[in-house]
Amino acid sequence: MDINEFVESVKLDSPPVGLSDPEAALWWDAKGDWKQAHGLVDELESKDGMAVHAYLHRKEGALSNADYWYARAGRNFQRPELDDEWRALAQALLSAR
């Protein structure tokens, strides 16, 4: 699946089969369900999971919490716009498959 197919899949009622938890979290976030998205990465200890977790807390406005998760993910960079960060995260996850 490429980024365009992933974006198009958000029109569906449920995420495509086979998505990783970080990918599914971004899918649910795009659907507007922050709680569902956060639940998928809340206790995920992978670098990808922590990066998505950081993004979700940044989106929520909990910047100190986001900074904590960015550090845990080994990242200190975030895109200026949330939509750009979402797309960069999704693209990186999908291309690493």
C-alpha positions, 0 to 999 in steps of 0.5 A: 500500500502506498500513501495515496492508497492509505489516504483513500482508505480513510473513506472506509468504515474500518482500517484495511487488514494488515496495518501495524498498530502505528499505521492503524493509529494514524488511520483512526486519527485521520477518521477523527477518532483520537481516542481510538488512535491513542489507544493503539499506541499508548503502551507501544514501546516501538520507535514507530509507536512512540513517534505516532504517540508523540504526534497524537499528543502534539495534536491534542495540545499536550506539548510537554507530553509530546516532547517526552514521546518524541525523545523516547522515539529518538526524534526531536523534529516535528513538521510545522503543520500537523497534516504534514507530520501525519503524512510524513509519519504515514509515508515512512511507516508504509515505505518501511514495510 
